[in-house]
């Protein structure tokens, strides 16, 4: 079930690009999981105007997963995944591991490199 966030909502809002088959598969997997918090899954491919809620542009949101938490704080990339994992019964341990001081910077660099390569691949394949 996909939700759209109201400005007054205090749920977690994920912004993802369903035109990327890898990204879409990952989000569909997360949607099927039992989560601790309400999460609005906002597909910026089907509604480009959703990025107006963020301090980002469409191409950046296509490249990196974006999320706003219950306090309205923006999290991008691995930090967005950490929030999702924290709210997942059987993936909360991933949030802890990827938050460790030695792991987090390596995970951030790895995620960014993977996301950039995936973005270029999607552009070559003309997924949008």
QUIVENKA-V147030 format. One record per pair of residues at least 24 apart in sequence whose ideal C-beta (glycine too) atoms are under 7 Angstrom apart, sorted by the first residue. I is the first residue (numbers start at 1). J is the second residue. Records with the same first field share a line. If there is no record, write none. Layout:
# QUIVENKA-V147030
I->J, J
This chain:
# QUIVENKA-V147030
2->41, 43
3->40, 41
4->40, 42
5->40, 42, 53
10->70
11->37, 38, 39, 40, 70
12->37, 38, 39, 67, 69, 70, 83, 87
13->40, 42, 67, 68
14->39, 40, 41, 42, 67, 80, 84
15->42, 44, 50, 51, 54, 61, 66, 67
16->43, 44, 65
17->44, 45, 61, 62
18->43, 45, 46
19->45, 122, 127, 128
20->118, 122, 127
22->118
30->84
33->88
34->89
35->87, 88
36->87
37->87
45->128
62->119, 128
63->115, 116, 119
64->115
77->108, 111, 112, 115
78->107, 108, 111
